[in-house]
Amino acid sequence: MRAAGEMALVLGCAALGGLGTWMIAGPPSRVVACDPSSLAAGEICLSTLQLQADWPEGRILWIDARTADEWKRDGMPGSIHLTTVGGGSFEEQVEANLEQLGTAPRAVVYCGSAGCGISKEVVKRLEALGMIPEVHALHGGWEALHHAGLVKGSSPGN
């Protein structure tokens, strides 16, 4: 019985310490960290894009590589949908978006998260087609866009 009381006291102190830290420092940051020096080939940080002169003037074609339902529900406004999983052949999807793909000077492909490899596969396939001069996969994917408030139903700091 005494051990249970001591355990309850320790847990209570830990909970109060955690609550105090939360009250002083605020909630934990859920922003997707991105270190340009540690990126894989073909990846780009959202912060790098935001510093460039052609952001957000529409000179970047955003490509959502998640499922069609996810893209429709909470994709980036103005983005197109291309994926290598489900939803028809990749070539058919390219044909359906030929006008945007053929005129884009640069494109950024995003999928669900930093661990998602679909965006990198889409980048490889687009590079092989040679339609867009500059194509990158967004490090952090949709999560990075969501936390920056750039997708449907989000606001900065979500």
Secondary structure, 3 states (H helix, E strand, C coil): CHHHHHHHHHHHHHHHHHHHHHHHHCCCCCCCCCCHHHCCCCEECHHHHHHCCCCCCCCEEEEECCCHHHHHHHCCCCCEECCCCCCCCHHHHHHHCHHHHHHCCEEEEECCCCCCCHHHHHHHHHHHHCCCCEEEEECCHHHHHHHCCCCCCCCCCC
